[in-house]
Amino acid sequence: MPPALQGLLAGLGLAAVLLIFEYSAISREIAAKSKKLAKKVEWDSNQKARVRGMWTFAIVLPIGFAIGAWLLWG
């Protein structure tokens, strides 16, 4: 398998793990805040920005891993 493809797949795997972790962390924050206030709480702008930033990072990370693997082992 070409090194760039290996790097891309490794980056995709890491990006998926990071996205899942960030989403679950925000969900736990919302659940704790909802429990504290005893009502349903919506996502605020800070949490939306965090997820948007993670999506951007998740798109760039596999590309960076592919380039890095290609440069190191290609």
mmCIF file of the N, C-alpha and C atoms, coordinates in Angstrom:
data_MODEL
# 
_entry.id   MODEL 
# 
loop_
_atom_site.group_PDB 
_atom_site.id 
_atom_site.type_symbol 
_atom_site.label_atom_id 
_atom_site.label_alt_id 
_atom_site.label_comp_id 
_atom_site.label_asym_id 
_atom_site.label_entity_id 
_atom_site.label_seq_id 
_atom_site.pdbx_PDB_ins_code 
_atom_site.Cartn_x 
_atom_site.Cartn_y 
_atom_site.Cartn_z 
_atom_site.occupancy 
_atom_site.B_iso_or_equiv 
_atom_site.pdbx_formal_charge 
_atom_site.auth_seq_id 
_atom_site.auth_comp_id 
_atom_site.auth_asym_id 
_atom_site.auth_atom_id 
_atom_site.pdbx_PDB_model_num 
ATOM 1   N N  . MET A 1 1  ? 0.861   -1.178 0.000  1.00 0.00 ? 1  MET A N  1 
ATOM 2   C CA . MET A 1 1  ? 0.000   0.000  0.000  1.00 0.00 ? 1  MET A CA 1 
ATOM 3   C C  . MET A 1 1  ? 0.906   1.240  0.000  1.00 0.00 ? 1  MET A C  1 
ATOM 4   N N  . PRO A 1 2  ? 0.589   2.215  -0.827 1.00 0.00 ? 2  PRO A N  1 
ATOM 5   C CA . PRO A 1 2  ? 1.408   3.431  -0.880 1.00 0.00 ? 2  PRO A CA 1 
ATOM 6   C C  . PRO A 1 2  ? 1.423   4.169  0.467  1.00 0.00 ? 2  PRO A C  1 
ATOM 7   N N  . PRO A 1 3  ? 2.563   4.770  0.805  1.00 0.00 ? 3  PRO A N  1 
ATOM 8   C CA . PRO A 1 3  ? 2.663   5.473  2.087  1.00 0.00 ? 3  PRO A CA 1 
ATOM 9   C C  . PRO A 1 3  ? 1.646   6.599  2.251  1.00 0.00 ? 3  PRO A C  1 
ATOM 10  N N  . ALA A 1 4  ? 1.353   7.298  1.164  1.00 0.00 ? 4  ALA A N  1 
ATOM 11  C CA . ALA A 1 4  ? 0.384   8.398  1.260  1.00 0.00 ? 4  ALA A CA 1 
ATOM 12  C C  . ALA A 1 4  ? -1.000  7.869  1.619  1.00 0.00 ? 4  ALA A C  1 
ATOM 13  N N  . LEU A 1 5  ? -1.377  6.730  1.076  1.00 0.00 ? 5  LEU A N  1 
ATOM 14  C CA . LEU A 1 5  ? -2.671  6.127  1.398  1.00 0.00 ? 5  LEU A CA 1 
ATOM 15  C C  . LEU A 1 5  ? -2.706  5.658  2.851  1.00 0.00 ? 5  LEU A C  1 
ATOM 16  N N  . GLN A 1 6  ? -1.604  5.102  3.320  1.00 0.00 ? 6  GLN A N  1 
ATOM 17  C CA . GLN A 1 6  ? -1.523  4.690  4.726  1.00 0.00 ? 6  GLN A CA 1 
ATOM 18  C C  . GLN A 1 6  ? -1.667  5.901  5.640  1.00 0.00 ? 6  GLN A C  1 
ATOM 19  N N  . GLY A 1 7  ? -0.987  6.983  5.295  1.00 0.00 ? 7  GLY A N  1 
ATOM 20  C CA . GLY A 1 7  ? -1.090  8.202  6.090  1.00 0.00 ? 7  GLY A CA 1 
ATOM 21  C C  . GLY A 1 7  ? -2.496  8.773  6.074  1.00 0.00 ? 7  GLY A C  1 
ATOM 22  N N  . LEU A 1 8  ? -3.135  8.729  4.920  1.00 0.00 ? 8  LEU A N  1 
ATOM 23  C CA . LEU A 1 8  ? -4.505  9.209  4.802  1.00 0.00 ? 8  LEU A CA 1 
ATOM 24  C C  . LEU A 1 8  ? -5.441  8.387  5.679  1.00 0.00 ? 8  LEU A C  1 
ATOM 25  N N  . LEU A 1 9  ? -5.313  7.072  5.638  1.00 0.00 ? 9  LEU A N  1 
ATOM 26  C CA . LEU A 1 9  ? -6.170  6.208  6.448  1.00 0.00 ? 9  LEU A CA 1 
ATOM 27  C C  . LEU A 1 9  ? -5.907  6.388  7.947  1.00 0.00 ? 9  LEU A C  1 
ATOM 28  N N  . ALA A 1 10 ? -4.648  6.554  8.316  1.00 0.00 ? 10 ALA A N  1 
ATOM 29  C CA . ALA A 1 10 ? -4.333  6.799  9.721  1.00 0.00 ? 10 ALA A CA 1 
ATOM 30  C C  . ALA A 1 10 ? -4.916  8.135  10.167 1.00 0.00 ? 10 ALA A C  1 
ATOM 31  N N  . GLY A 1 11 ? -4.828  9.139  9.321  1.00 0.00 ? 11 GLY A N  1 
ATOM 32  C CA . GLY A 1 11 ? -5.398  10.444 9.638  1.00 0.00 ? 11 GLY A CA 1 
ATOM 33  C C  . GLY A 1 11 ? -6.909  10.397 9.755  1.00 0.00 ? 11 GLY A C  1 
ATOM 34  N N  . LEU A 1 12 ? -7.557  9.637  8.875  1.00 0.00 ? 12 LEU A N  1 
ATOM 35  C CA . LEU A 1 12 ? -9.010  9.491  8.952  1.00 0.00 ? 12 LEU A CA 1 
ATOM 36  C C  . LEU A 1 12 ? -9.433  8.813  10.255 1.00 0.00 ? 12 LEU A C  1 
ATOM 37  N N  . GLY A 1 13 ? -8.692  7.785  10.641 1.00 0.00 ? 13 GLY A N  1 
ATOM 38  C CA . GLY A 1 13 ? -9.001  7.094  11.894 1.00 0.00 ? 13 GLY A CA 1 
ATOM 39  C C  . GLY A 1 13 ? -8.845  8.007  13.100 1.00 0.00 ? 13 GLY A C  1 
ATOM 40  N N  . LEU A 1 14 ? -7.757  8.738  13.146 1.00 0.00 ? 14 LEU A N  1 
ATOM 41  C CA . LEU A 1 14 ? -7.526  9.653  14.256 1.00 0.00 ? 14 LEU A CA 1 
ATOM 42  C C  . LEU A 1 14 ? -8.556  10.775 14.268 1.00 0.00 ? 14 LEU A C  1 
ATOM 43  N N  . ALA A 1 15 ? -8.897  11.283 13.096 1.00 0.00 ? 15 ALA A N  1 
ATOM 44  C CA . ALA A 1 15 ? -9.898  12.348 13.010 1.00 0.00 ? 15 ALA A CA 1 
ATOM 45  C C  . ALA A 1 15 ? -11.249 11.858 13.515 1.00 0.00 ? 15 ALA A C  1 
ATOM 46  N N  . ALA A 1 16 ? -11.622 10.631 13.161 1.00 0.00 ? 16 ALA A N  1 
ATOM 47  C CA . ALA A 1 16 ? -12.896 10.076 13.630 1.00 0.00 ? 16 ALA A CA 1 
ATOM 48  C C  . ALA A 1 16 ? -12.910 9.944  15.146 1.00 0.00 ? 16 ALA A C  1 
ATOM 49  N N  . VAL A 1 17 ? -11.822 9.468  15.712 1.00 0.00 ? 17 VAL A N  1 
ATOM 50  C CA . VAL A 1 17 ? -11.738 9.330  17.169 1.00 0.00 ? 17 VAL A CA 1 
ATOM 51  C C  . VAL A 1 17 ? -11.846 10.694 17.846 1.00 0.00 ? 17 VAL A C  1 
ATOM 52  N N  . LEU A 1 18 ? -11.153 11.682 17.325 1.00 0.00 ? 18 LEU A N  1 
ATOM 53  C CA . LEU A 1 18 ? -11.200 13.018 17.917 1.00 0.00 ? 18 LEU A CA 1 
ATOM 54  C C  . LEU A 1 18 ? -12.593 13.646 17.808 1.00 0.00 ? 18 LEU A C  1 
ATOM 55  N N  . LEU A 1 19 ? -13.255 13.452 16.672 1.00 0.00 ? 19 LEU A N  1 
ATOM 56  C CA . LEU A 1 19 ? -14.617 13.979 16.510 1.00 0.00 ? 19 LEU A CA 1 
ATOM 57  C C  . LEU A 1 19 ? -15.580 13.333 17.497 1.00 0.00 ? 19 LEU A C  1 
ATOM 58  N N  . ILE A 1 20 ? -15.485 12.029 17.639 1.00 0.00 ? 20 ILE A N  1 
ATOM 59  C CA . ILE A 1 20 ? -16.363 11.319 18.572 1.00 0.00 ? 20 ILE A CA 1 
ATOM 60  C C  . ILE A 1 20 ? -16.102 11.789 20.000 1.00 0.00 ? 20 ILE A C  1 
ATOM 61  N N  . PHE A 1 21 ? -14.830 11.938 20.362 1.00 0.00 ? 21 PHE A N  1 
ATOM 62  C CA . PHE A 1 21 ? -14.492 12.381 21.713 1.00 0.00 ? 21 PHE A CA 1 
ATOM 63  C C  . PHE A 1 21 ? -15.027 13.785 21.981 1.00 0.00 ? 21 PHE A C  1 
ATOM 64  N N  . GLU A 1 22 ? -14.845 14.697 21.043 1.00 0.00 ? 22 GLU A N  1 
ATOM 65  C CA . GLU A 1 22 ? -15.294 16.077 21.246 1.00 0.00 ? 22 GLU A CA 1 
ATOM 66  C C  . GLU A 1 22 ? -16.815 16.155 21.336 1.00 0.00 ? 22 GLU A C  1 
ATOM 67  N N  . TYR A 1 23 ? -17.510 15.423 20.471 1.00 0.00 ? 23 TYR A N  1 
ATOM 68  C CA . TYR A 1 23 ? -18.970 15.421 20.494 1.00 0.00 ? 23 TYR A CA 1 
ATOM 69  C C  . TYR A 1 23 ? -19.494 14.850 21.819 1.00 0.00 ? 23 TYR A C  1 
ATOM 70  N N  . SER A 1 24 ? -18.859 13.767 22.293 1.00 0.00 ? 24 SER A N  1 
ATOM 71  C CA . SER A 1 24 ? -19.310 13.189 23.561 1.00 0.00 ? 24 SER A CA 1 
ATOM 72  C C  . SER A 1 24 ? -18.996 14.113 24.736 1.00 0.00 ? 24 SER A C  1 
ATOM 73  N N  . ALA A 1 25 ? -17.894 14.827 24.676 1.00 0.00 ? 25 ALA A N  1 
ATOM 74  C CA . ALA A 1 25 ? -17.565 15.774 25.751 1.00 0.00 ? 25 ALA A CA 1 
ATOM 75  C C  . ALA A 1 25 ? -18.589 16.901 25.811 1.00 0.00 ? 25 ALA A C  1 
ATOM 76  N N  . ILE A 1 26 ? -18.972 17.420 24.651 1.00 0.00 ? 26 ILE A N  1 
ATOM 77  C CA . ILE A 1 26 ? -19.974 18.482 24.620 1.00 0.00 ? 26 ILE A CA 1 
ATOM 78  C C  . ILE A 1 26 ? -21.330 17.947 25.067 1.00 0.00 ? 26 ILE A C  1 
ATOM 79  N N  . SER A 1 27 ? -21.666 16.738 24.663 1.00 0.00 ? 27 SER A N  1 
ATOM 80  C CA . SER A 1 27 ? -22.937 16.139 25.093 1.00 0.00 ? 27 SER A CA 1 
ATOM 81  C C  . SER A 1 27 ? -22.979 15.972 26.611 1.00 0.00 ? 27 SER A C  1 
ATOM 82  N N  . ARG A 1 28 ? -21.862 15.567 27.197 1.00 0.00 ? 28 ARG A N  1 
ATOM 83  C CA . ARG A 1 28 ? -21.807 15.453 28.662 1.00 0.00 ? 28 ARG A CA 1 
ATOM 84  C C  . ARG A 1 28 ? -21.956 16.807 29.336 1.00 0.00 ? 28 ARG A C  1 
ATOM 85  N N  . GLU A 1 29 ? -21.338 17.839 28.762 1.00 0.00 ? 29 GLU A N  1 
ATOM 86  C CA . GLU A 1 29 ? -21.492 19.197 29.305 1.00 0.00 ? 29 GLU A CA 1 
ATOM 87  C C  . GLU A 1 29 ? -22.949 19.631 29.281 1.00 0.00 ? 29 GLU A C  1 
ATOM 88  N N  . ILE A 1 30 ? -23.614 19.390 28.174 1.00 0.00 ? 30 ILE A N  1 
ATOM 89  C CA . ILE A 1 30 ? -25.017 19.789 28.031 1.00 0.00 ? 30 ILE A CA 1 
ATOM 90  C C  . ILE A 1 30 ? -25.892 18.998 28.995 1.00 0.00 ? 30 ILE A C  1 
ATOM 91  N N  . ALA A 1 31 ? -25.608 17.706 29.136 1.00 0.00 ? 31 ALA A N  1 
ATOM 92  C CA . ALA A 1 31 ? -26.397 16.888 30.061 1.00 0.00 ? 31 ALA A CA 1 
ATOM 93  C C  . ALA A 1 31 ? -26.232 17.370 31.497 1.00 0.00 ? 31 ALA A C  1 
ATOM 94  N N  . ALA A 1 32 ? -25.007 17.718 31.878 1.00 0.00 ? 32 ALA A N  1 
ATOM 95  C CA . ALA A 1 32 ? -24.770 18.210 33.236 1.00 0.00 ? 32 ALA A CA 1 
ATOM 96  C C  . ALA A 1 32 ? -25.461 19.557 33.451 1.00 0.00 ? 32 ALA A C  1 
ATOM 97  N N  . LYS A 1 33 ? -25.394 20.428 32.453 1.00 0.00 ? 33 LYS A N  1 
ATOM 98  C CA . LYS A 1 33 ? -26.035 21.735 32.572 1.00 0.00 ? 33 LYS A CA 1 
ATOM 99  C C  . LYS A 1 33 ? -27.561 21.591 32.611 1.00 0.00 ? 33 LYS A C  1 
ATOM 100 N N  . SER A 1 34 ? -28.100 20.665 31.812 1.00 0.00 ? 34 SER A N  1 
ATOM 101 C CA . SER A 1 34 ? -29.541 20.420 31.816 1.00 0.00 ? 34 SER A CA 1 
ATOM 102 C C  . SER A 1 34 ? -30.001 19.892 33.168 1.00 0.00 ? 34 SER A C  1 
ATOM 103 N N  . LYS A 1 35 ? -29.204 19.003 33.738 1.00 0.00 ? 35 LYS A N  1 
ATOM 104 C CA . LYS A 1 35 ? -29.549 18.447 35.046 1.00 0.00 ? 35 LYS A CA 1 
ATOM 105 C C  . LYS A 1 35 ? -29.505 19.532 36.120 1.00 0.00 ? 35 LYS A C  1 
ATOM 106 N N  . LYS A 1 36 ? -28.501 20.394 36.039 1.00 0.00 ? 36 LYS A N  1 
ATOM 107 C CA . LYS A 1 36 ? -28.348 21.472 37.025 1.00 0.00 ? 36 LYS A CA 1 
ATOM 108 C C  . LYS A 1 36 ? -29.504 22.468 36.947 1.00 0.00 ? 36 LYS A C  1 
ATOM 109 N N  . LEU A 1 37 ? -29.914 22.816 35.704 1.00 0.00 ? 37 LEU A N  1 
ATOM 110 C CA . LEU A 1 37 ? -30.982 23.794 35.528 1.00 0.00 ? 37 LEU A CA 1 
ATOM 111 C C  . LEU A 1 37 ? -32.372 23.165 35.501 1.00 0.00 ? 37 LEU A C  1 
ATOM 112 N N  . ALA A 1 38 ? -32.439 21.848 35.458 1.00 0.00 ? 38 ALA A N  1 
ATOM 113 C CA . ALA A 1 38 ? -33.693 21.086 35.436 1.00 0.00 ? 38 ALA A CA 1 
ATOM 114 C C  . ALA A 1 38 ? -34.566 21.427 34.220 1.00 0.00 ? 38 ALA A C  1 
ATOM 115 N N  . LYS A 1 39 ? -33.904 21.705 33.100 1.00 0.00 ? 39 LYS A N  1 
ATOM 116 C CA . LYS A 1 39 ? -34.617 21.897 31.837 1.00 0.00 ? 39 LYS A CA 1 
ATOM 117 C C  . LYS A 1 39 ? -33.659 21.609 30.693 1.00 0.00 ? 39 LYS A C  1 
ATOM 118 N N  . LYS A 1 40 ? -34.232 21.410 29.503 1.00 0.00 ? 40 LYS A N  1 
ATOM 119 C CA . LYS A 1 40 ? -33.421 21.098 28.330 1.00 0.00 ? 40 LYS A CA 1 
ATOM 120 C C  . LYS A 1 40 ? -32.609 22.326 27.920 1.00 0.00 ? 40 LYS A C  1 
ATOM 121 N N  . VAL A 1 41 ? -31.324 22.099 27.688 1.00 0.00 ? 41 VAL A N  1 
ATOM 122 C CA . VAL A 1 41 ? -30.418 23.177 27.302 1.00 0.00 ? 41 VAL A CA 1 
ATOM 123 C C  . VAL A 1 41 ? -29.943 22.921 25.867 1.00 0.00 ? 41 VAL A C  1 
ATOM 124 N N  . GLU A 1 42 ? -29.956 23.955 25.051 1.00 0.00 ? 42 GLU A N  1 
ATOM 125 C CA . GLU A 1 42 ? -29.484 23.867 23.659 1.00 0.00 ? 42 GLU A CA 1 
ATOM 126 C C  . GLU A 1 42 ? -27.981 24.170 23.601 1.00 0.00 ? 42 GLU A C  1 
ATOM 127 N N  . TRP A 1 43 ? -27.377 23.830 22.473 1.00 0.00 ? 43 TRP A N  1 
ATOM 128 C CA . TRP A 1 43 ? -25.967 24.128 22.270 1.00 0.00 ? 43 TRP A CA 1 
ATOM 129 C C  . TRP A 1 43 ? -25.783 25.636 22.164 1.00 0.00 ? 43 TRP A C  1 
ATOM 130 N N  . ASP A 1 44 ? -24.778 26.168 22.835 1.00 0.00 ? 44 ASP A N  1 
ATOM 131 C CA . ASP A 1 44 ? -24.503 27.597 22.701 1.00 0.00 ? 44 ASP A CA 1 
ATOM 132 C C  . ASP A 1 44 ? -23.486 27.818 21.578 1.00 0.00 ? 44 ASP A C  1 
ATOM 133 N N  . SER A 1 45 ? -23.200 29.068 21.292 1.00 0.00 ? 45 SER A N  1 
ATOM 134 C CA . SER A 1 45 ? -22.322 29.400 20.162 1.00 0.00 ? 45 SER A CA 1 
ATOM 135 C C  . SER A 1 45 ? -20.898 28.884 20.361 1.00 0.00 ? 45 SER A C  1 
ATOM 136 N N  . ASN A 1 46 ? -20.433 28.837 21.604 1.00 0.00 ? 46 ASN A N  1 
ATOM 137 C CA . ASN A 1 46 ? -19.091 28.339 21.888 1.00 0.00 ? 46 ASN A CA 1 
ATOM 138 C C  . ASN A 1 46 ? -18.988 26.850 21.556 1.00 0.00 ? 46 ASN A C  1 
ATOM 139 N N  . GLN A 1 47 ? -19.984 26.094 21.920 1.00 0.00 ? 47 GLN A N  1 
ATOM 140 C CA . GLN A 1 47 ? -19.962 24.659 21.640 1.00 0.00 ? 47 GLN A CA 1 
ATOM 141 C C  . GLN A 1 47 ? -20.088 24.395 20.143 1.00 0.00 ? 47 GLN A C  1 
ATOM 142 N N  . LYS A 1 48 ? -20.904 25.170 19.459 1.00 0.00 ? 48 LYS A N  1 
ATOM 143 C CA . LYS A 1 48 ? -21.016 25.025 18.010 1.00 0.00 ? 48 LYS A CA 1 
ATOM 144 C C  . LYS A 1 48 ? -19.688 25.348 17.331 1.00 0.00 ? 48 LYS A C  1 
ATOM 145 N N  . ALA A 1 49 ? -19.001 26.376 17.827 1.00 0.00 ? 49 ALA A N  1 
ATOM 146 C CA . ALA A 1 49 ? -17.706 26.748 17.255 1.00 0.00 ? 49 ALA A CA 1 
ATOM 147 C C  . ALA A 1 49 ? -16.664 25.656 17.508 1.00 0.00 ? 49 ALA A C  1 
ATOM 148 N N  . ARG A 1 50 ? -16.728 25.024 18.680 1.00 0.00 ? 50 ARG A N  1 
ATOM 149 C CA . ARG A 1 50 ? -15.803 23.923 18.972 1.00 0.00 ? 50 ARG A CA 1 
ATOM 150 C C  . ARG A 1 50 ? -15.985 22.775 17.998 1.00 0.00 ? 50 ARG A C  1 
ATOM 151 N N  . VAL A 1 51 ? -17.226 22.408 17.729 1.00 0.00 ? 51 VAL A N  1 
ATOM 152 C CA . VAL A 1 51 ? -17.490 21.309 16.801 1.00 0.00 ? 51 VAL A CA 1 
ATOM 153 C C  . VAL A 1 51 ? -17.098 21.704 15.383 1.00 0.00 ? 51 VAL A C  1 
ATOM 154 N N  . ARG A 1 52 ? -17.383 22.935 14.987 1.00 0.00 ? 52 ARG A N  1 
ATOM 155 C CA . ARG A 1 52 ? -16.996 23.408 13.657 1.00 0.00 ? 52 ARG A CA 1 
ATOM 156 C C  . ARG A 1 52 ? -15.474 23.373 13.508 1.00 0.00 ? 52 ARG A C  1 
ATOM 157 N N  . GLY A 1 53 ? -14.759 23.791 14.546 1.00 0.00 ? 53 GLY A N  1 
ATOM 158 C CA . GLY A 1 53 ? -13.304 23.738 14.509 1.00 0.00 ? 53 GLY A CA 1 
ATOM 159 C C  . GLY A 1 53 ? -12.778 22.318 14.421 1.00 0.00 ? 53 GLY A C  1 
ATOM 160 N N  . MET A 1 54 ? -13.426 21.396 15.126 1.00 0.00 ? 54 MET A N  1 
ATOM 161 C CA . MET A 1 54 ? -13.007 19.996 15.060 1.00 0.00 ? 54 MET A CA 1 
ATOM 162 C C  . MET A 1 54 ? -13.272 19.403 13.676 1.00 0.00 ? 54 MET A C  1 
ATOM 163 N N  . TRP A 1 55 ? -14.387 19.784 13.044 1.00 0.00 ? 55 TRP A N  1 
ATOM 164 C CA . TRP A 1 55 ? -14.662 19.305 11.687 1.00 0.00 ? 55 TRP A CA 1 
ATOM 165 C C  . TRP A 1 55 ? -13.599 19.813 10.715 1.00 0.00 ? 55 TRP A C  1 
ATOM 166 N N  . THR A 1 56 ? -13.221 21.077 10.856 1.00 0.00 ? 56 THR A N  1 
ATOM 167 C CA . THR A 1 56 ? -12.179 21.628 9.989  1.00 0.00 ? 56 THR A CA 1 
ATOM 168 C C  . THR A 1 56 ? -10.864 20.885 10.199 1.00 0.00 ? 56 THR A C  1 
ATOM 169 N N  . PHE A 1 57 ? -10.524 20.648 11.463 1.00 0.00 ? 57 PHE A N  1 
ATOM 170 C CA . PHE A 1 57 ? -9.309  19.906 11.787 1.00 0.00 ? 57 PHE A CA 1 
ATOM 171 C C  . PHE A 1 57 ? -9.382  18.479 11.252 1.00 0.00 ? 57 PHE A C  1 
ATOM 172 N N  . ALA A 1 58 ? -10.561 17.863 11.348 1.00 0.00 ? 58 ALA A N  1 
ATOM 173 C CA . ALA A 1 58 ? -10.735 16.494 10.876 1.00 0.00 ? 58 ALA A CA 1 
ATOM 174 C C  . ALA A 1 58 ? -10.621 16.394 9.358  1.00 0.00 ? 58 ALA A C  1 
ATOM 175 N N  . ILE A 1 59 ? -10.910 17.451 8.661  1.00 0.00 ? 59 ILE A N  1 
ATOM 176 C CA . ILE A 1 59 ? -10.750 17.447 7.207  1.00 0.00 ? 59 ILE A CA 1 
ATOM 177 C C  . ILE A 1 59 ? -9.282  17.637 6.821  1.00 0.00 ? 59 ILE A C  1 
ATOM 178 N N  . VAL A 1 60 ? -8.585  18.483 7.551  1.00 0.00 ? 60 VAL A N  1 
ATOM 179 C CA . VAL A 1 60 ? -7.190  18.794 7.231  1.00 0.00 ? 60 VAL A CA 1 
ATOM 180 C C  . VAL A 1 60 ? -6.233  17.705 7.727  1.00 0.00 ? 60 VAL A C  1 
ATOM 181 N N  . LEU A 1 61 ? -6.547  17.063 8.836  1.00 0.00 ? 61 LEU A N  1 
ATOM 182 C CA . LEU A 1 61 ? -5.644  16.081 9.447  1.00 0.00 ? 61 LEU A CA 1 
ATOM 183 C C  . LEU A 1 61 ? -5.271  14.932 8.507  1.00 0.00 ? 61 LEU A C  1 
ATOM 184 N N  . PRO A 1 62 ? -6.217  14.262 7.852  1.00 0.00 ? 62 PRO A N  1 
ATOM 185 C CA . PRO A 1 62 ? -5.816  13.174 6.950  1.00 0.00 ? 62 PRO A CA 1 
ATOM 186 C C  . PRO A 1 62 ? -4.947  13.640 5.785  1.00 0.00 ? 62 PRO A C  1 
ATOM 187 N N  . ILE A 1 63 ? -5.221  14.829 5.296  1.00 0.00 ? 63 ILE A N  1 
ATOM 188 C CA . ILE A 1 63 ? -4.403  15.371 4.204  1.00 0.00 ? 63 ILE A CA 1 
ATOM 189 C C  . ILE A 1 63 ? -2.975  15.597 4.692  1.00 0.00 ? 63 ILE A C  1 
ATOM 190 N N  . GLY A 1 64 ? -2.857  16.154 5.889  1.00 0.00 ? 64 GLY A N  1 
ATOM 191 C CA . GLY A 1 64 ? -1.532  16.367 6.466  1.00 0.00 ? 64 GLY A CA 1 
ATOM 192 C C  . GLY A 1 64 ? -0.797  15.064 6.731  1.00 0.00 ? 64 GLY A C  1 
ATOM 193 N N  . PHE A 1 65 ? -1.506  14.065 7.224  1.00 0.00 ? 65 PHE A N  1 
ATOM 194 C CA . PHE A 1 65 ? -0.890  12.759 7.457  1.00 0.00 ? 65 PHE A CA 1 
ATOM 195 C C  . PHE A 1 65 ? -0.433  12.138 6.140  1.00 0.00 ? 65 PHE A C  1 
ATOM 196 N N  . ALA A 1 66 ? -1.250  12.263 5.095  1.00 0.00 ? 66 ALA A N  1 
ATOM 197 C CA . ALA A 1 66 ? -0.889  11.698 3.793  1.00 0.00 ? 66 ALA A CA 1 
ATOM 198 C C  . ALA A 1 66 ? 0.367   12.374 3.245  1.00 0.00 ? 66 ALA A C  1 
ATOM 199 N N  . ILE A 1 67 ? 0.417   13.688 3.333  1.00 0.00 ? 67 ILE A N  1 
ATOM 200 C CA . ILE A 1 67 ? 1.599   14.420 2.857  1.00 0.00 ? 67 ILE A CA 1 
ATOM 201 C C  . ILE A 1 67 ? 2.822   14.065 3.681  1.00 0.00 ? 67 ILE A C  1 
ATOM 202 N N  . GLY A 1 68 ? 2.643   14.006 5.001  1.00 0.00 ? 68 GLY A N  1 
ATOM 203 C CA . GLY A 1 68 ? 3.756   13.660 5.871  1.00 0.00 ? 68 GLY A CA 1 
ATOM 204 C C  . GLY A 1 68 ? 4.291   12.255 5.606  1.00 0.00 ? 68 GLY A C  1 
ATOM 205 N N  . ALA A 1 69 ? 3.404   11.299 5.441  1.00 0.00 ? 69 ALA A N  1 
ATOM 206 C CA . ALA A 1 69 ? 3.846   9.924  5.142  1.00 0.00 ? 69 ALA A CA 1 
ATOM 207 C C  . ALA A 1 69 ? 4.532   9.852  3.784  1.00 0.00 ? 69 ALA A C  1 
ATOM 208 N N  . TRP A 1 70 ? 3.990   10.579 2.816  1.00 0.00 ? 70 TRP A N  1 
ATOM 209 C CA . TRP A 1 70 ? 4.596   10.594 1.484  1.00 0.00 ? 70 TRP A CA 1 
ATOM 210 C C  . TRP A 1 70 ? 6.003   11.193 1.537  1.00 0.00 ? 70 TRP A C  1 
ATOM 211 N N  . LEU A 1 71 ? 6.169   12.274 2.332  1.00 0.00 ? 71 LEU A N  1 
ATOM 212 C CA . LEU A 1 71 ? 7.495   12.892 2.436  1.00 0.00 ? 71 LEU A CA 1 
ATOM 213 C C  . LEU A 1 71 ? 8.486   12.017 3.185  1.00 0.00 ? 71 LEU A C  1 
ATOM 214 N N  . LEU A 1 72 ? 8.015   11.346 4.239  1.00 0.00 ? 72 LEU A N  1 
ATOM 215 C CA . LEU A 1 72 ? 8.912   10.535 5.056  1.00 0.00 ? 72 LEU A CA 1 
ATOM 216 C C  . LEU A 1 72 ? 9.273   9.207  4.402  1.00 0.00 ? 72 LEU A C  1 
ATOM 217 N N  . TRP A 1 73 ? 8.281   8.519  3.828  1.00 0.00 ? 73 TRP A N  1 
ATOM 218 C CA . TRP A 1 73 ? 8.506   7.161  3.345  1.00 0.00 ? 73 TRP A CA 1 
ATOM 219 C C  . TRP A 1 73 ? 8.338   7.003  1.836  1.00 0.00 ? 73 TRP A C  1 
ATOM 220 N N  . GLY A 1 74 ? 7.935   8.062  1.152  1.00 0.00 ? 74 GLY A N  1 
ATOM 221 C CA . GLY A 1 74 ? 7.638   7.949  -0.276 1.00 0.00 ? 74 GLY A CA 1 
ATOM 222 C C  . GLY A 1 74 ? 8.809   8.009  -1.185 1.00 0.00 ? 74 GLY A C  1 
# 
